[in-house]
Amino acid sequence: MKRRSFLQGTAASLAVSCISGSRALYALDSTLTDLNRCTVIIPTSPSKREVVAADMVVDEILKHCGITWTKGNNASAGTVKIYLGTRNNWHGLGSAVSSVSAKAAKLPAESYAIATGNDGGSPWIAVCGSDERGLIFGAGRMLRSLRLTRRAVSGDLKVMNLTSSPHYTVRGHQLGFRPKTNAYDAFTVEMWDQYIRELAIFGTNTVELLPPITDDDADSPHFAIPPQQMMIEMSRICDKYDLDVSVWYPAMAKNYGDAQTVDAEVSKWAEVLRDLPRVDVVFVPGGDPGHTEPKYMLALLEKQKASLRKTHPKLQMWMSPQSFNAEWLADFLKLAADPHTQSWLDGIVFGPQNRSSITELRKSLPAKYPIRFYPDITHSIESQYSINNWDIAYVVTEGREIINPRPEIEAAILRSMLKDTVGFVSYSEGVNDDVNKFVWSLVSWDPKMPATDAVRDFGNYIIGAKDGSAYAQGLLDLEHNWEGRLATNELVDVTLQKFLSIERTASPFLLQNWRWQQALFRACCDAYVRRRLLFESGELARAQSVLERIEDFGFASVPWGTGGKPEPIPANGIDPQNLVDEAIDILRKAAVVQIAPALRTRISELGYGLFQGIHQQLSVERFQGEGVERGAPLDTIDHPVTDAPYFLKRLRALSSIEVQEEKISAIRALLNRTNPGPGGFYDELGNITNRPHLVIENVEGDFDFRRSTHVGTNYPDRFGADEPMAWKHWAESLYEEPLKMHYTGLDPNVEYSLQVVISGDSKNVKTKLMANESTEVHPMQLRPWPPAPQTFALPKSATASGELLLTWTREAGLGGNGRGCQVAEVMLKPVVKKEA
């Protein structure tokens, strides 16, 4: 039967049933009311944003369902009436819903009451906001409560009787129209309107903009309009939905101790912000970027506030002490406590690279200052909330700004960190963290909301009732894909199959939804990397097994005659280069074998789809992203994930050794690179399965690892084949926290030496190593760069008790990101003394 004929027949059978129209689709669920025919009613003399709320509701229903709701006061018979208005203007909606305003009478700002009822047999829904912003949020909550499918809208009116108020005052996200982001710089005005609207529907009340000149390039090939013009448009859009506008404005000049520089900056900032329809807050980071001594910074900001208030009279000035060293932080806290500073500085922001914890900062500041949180929700590594113990295969392929839904950990961070604050504005550099934004908005409204409920709320509205719950579960699964060792995490393949099952029956509208494409892209990437890891590990093991034949009988340097000296070539007459050639051939072919070609093609297709849909730049060359580290996993998804390139390079180098005895020694050295010898100990500190002596002090709630050892990594892989994978991840402690290793069961009669590789991204930070907290193994010193093994003699007294405690510390009092103690590999070796 033809598809169209079948559908016509089905439609006919429905038409003759006692249930007509879309109501037939929900006949099995009697709790749902058919909402296909609705009229949205607002007060007779509506405010600007009452009109916006009505337009938003009608437009969203049309976009999600293809159904047109009408607006006006004349609703035809059988039409469900939807009343929208603010508490102050509710009297203009008539007597039928007059009682609803009483529910909102005592609600604080930004709150709403939703009620349902029946007027002469016609159902109605009423949304009353305590103010205009509350109405926007209430209308959004109503939309999220509906069952939205293609060509059908329904809802359970009984569960829509509620009141709600936000727990935190500030709930926002930074949306920077600048080249550094992985998609925002290609947004059009229309795209910004839709994105900001969706954030408002989920309770966001603040959007943070960036000025045209920061630490970015001045232009982007993706800019639809000049950045200054877009900043004005984004401010207008925020005001349309009654959202606060914050501006992240770094102080980038070199010398703010110079009066002429200050005057020029005051004039420049005023010019940039003058034409913005709305600016509520200016937030100036103390660093990253910028580097200005607190006394000069505060003097500048006082003048900036006075100047900017000429065009924005209620503007507030906030500042963060991020990147300050110990001395500057102490100076800042002293200056902040000064009565004069308190008279004009409005608040403090706690962001990345802050030496003190948020609790310590709260205790150190006068109670007058509110604290706003500035969490990094966008980066997976080298960040404020890096993924702990992330498998190195993920690091080198998916990278720092991969699509990263982390609903459970983000909700946990929020509940832990927001206690001493008025709320947050997240740090975002694109749409890779899209899910995290909505989780933060929902859970900051209601901290008791489980992360699973937040994700389902998001999925059911964004994806639709048919697949929303399954999509939400997929997002939760993606978070768990990143836990533990990738090689043994079979959930990765299960997650992909779940997404593919949804895709097989998905509507064209779902397939074109960029948020769906993002989730499927991540699921495909995770599964592809795992398959490559298993294949490449197998091929490397096969090559190593070939090389291990040199340990067979006949390859040792032995005398060929009685009483003779060892000969430099094997007695068996086999050239060890044959083994080297075979191993090279295995590794060379493995490097070009296409693993899971269909899956790899699907990743590319989704990459193109995301570029065309949301303008996400997942490649630098193809899509002109700013740089690989800025969310371009298509450029690194095929990066080697084992030591195969390292082995291949070493094998090619030792092929030039002419003396066979030396060649055999070189092969053995390669195979035994991590062998500490009999009685020795080896730890790969970035490998969670091979670091038995690392002291791991996981402190509950220490999400930014201020007091806990965690795994550090770097992306992209700048070391490549020059170094083994073990040096590309490391154990790390931050600021003044020590990094420790503890050995027990040592032989007190044996003398030991220590071989250490310090890797990381902080090559200019010095570290010191102590044994048993009393014996200096080495003083403060820079690490070899590129990373290389260092060998240190240990006095016998250090291990005479049978135990050894190693403690690394970095230079104290530094500013910046706090990194420095970054130990990748440690071997404790018995000293083999030559016989006399």
Summary of the structure (lengths in Angstrom):
residues: 836
radius of gyration: 31.6
end to end distance: 94.6
largest distance: 116.5
contacts: 2822
relative contact order: 0.07
helix: 42%
strand: 17%
